[in-house]
Amino acid sequence: MATILYEDAWAAVSLDPATGLVRYTRTALPYGDLADMERSFAGVESVAARVTPAMKLLVDLRLAPPRNDRAFEGRSLGVLQAFARRFGGMATLVRTAVGKLQTARLAKERGAEANVFDDEAAALAFLVG
């Protein structure tokens, strides 16, 4: 059973101790501004001390409202990338083909492997076998 490590109006971070899987789930609530995003990411970052390199990260963006302005993309990717570096593996779960393309493009821009899925079972199989 998963344990909630952090939760706010925009995101939740949970840990399944049996599999070592940490799930970052973005809610459907849009950020009102960059300050909202910063507050949420600060909360997410607060759980970083509980992460070990053996853990895997699933970033679930299926509910996230579409957004592609550069200020948002740049800041969100920087924070998420810093958080993701702590894990032994990462996959991103999106809802649409456009989401897959955008996520793959952003991963390429930062020199990372995308590991983007639109199927939860496939993403989980990739991360925990």
N, C-alpha and C positions, 0 to 999 in steps of 0.2 A: 504494500500500500504506500502510495506516494505521500510525502510530507511537504507541506507548503513552507518554503524558505522565505519567500517575500511575495507580497501581493499589494497592488494599488489599482486605481481605476483603469490603467492602461496596460498593465502586464502582471503576470504571475510567474514565479520561479518555484518549481517543485523538484523533489529528489525522490527517486525510487531506489531505496538502499539495496534491494535485492539485485538489481541490474547495474547499479552505479550510473543510472541515466538521470541527467538533469534536464528538465524541460523548461524552456523560456517560452511562454505563451503570450502573444500580443492579443489584447482584447479588440473589440470593434469600435471602441470609443476613440475618436480622433483627438490628437493633441491639440489643445487650444492655441498653443504657441511653443516656441523652443524652450521656454522656461518650464512648461509642463513636462516636456521630454527630458530635460535635465534632471528634474526632481525624480522622475521615474527611474532613469538610469542610475542615479545616485543610490536609490533603494536597491536596485538589482546588484550594483557593485558591492553593497554592504554584505552580501552573502558570499563574496569571493573567498573569504578565509576558510569556508567550509568545503571548497573544491579541492580535489586531488587530481594529479595527472592521469590516474586510472579511470576517472569518470568521463563519460561521453555527454555531449550537449546536443539536444534537439531544439532548434529554433522554429517554433510553430507560428507562422505569420498568416495563416489562412483567414483569420478574422480581421486582420489589420486593414484599415481603410487605405486605398491606393494613394500614394503620394510619391512624387519624384522631383521635388524642387531641390536644387543643389545644396542649399544651406542645411536642410533636413537630412538629405542623404549623407553628406559629408560628416556631420556630427554623429548621426546614429551609427554609421558604419565604424567610425573611430572607436566609439565606446563599446559597441558589440564585439569588435575585433579584439580589443584589449581583454574583454571578459572571456572570449572564446579561446584565447591563447593558453589558458590554464587547463584546458581539457585535452584528453588523449585523442579525441575525434569529435567531429561536428557535422551535422546535417541540417539543412533548412527545408522546412515543409511549407509549401505555398498552395494556393487554391487554383490558380489559372496558368495557362501557357505564357501569358504576358508576365506574370509573376516569376515564372521560371527564367524567362529571358532577362528580366531586370536584375534578378538576383545573381544570375550567371555573369552578367555584364559588370556588376558592382564587385563581385569576387575577383574577376579578371583585372579590374582596375587597381585593386589592392594587392595583386599578386598571390591570391589564395585560390585553393581548389574549391569549386562551387558546392558539390555534393547536394544538389537541389532535387527535391522530390515533390510530386503532387499526390503521392500515395503513402499514407502513414505506415502501413505494414512494410513497404519497401524501405522507408527511411529507418524504421526500427530494426529491420533485418540488417541493414548496412551498419548500424551503430552497435548493436548488441548480438547480432548473429542469430 
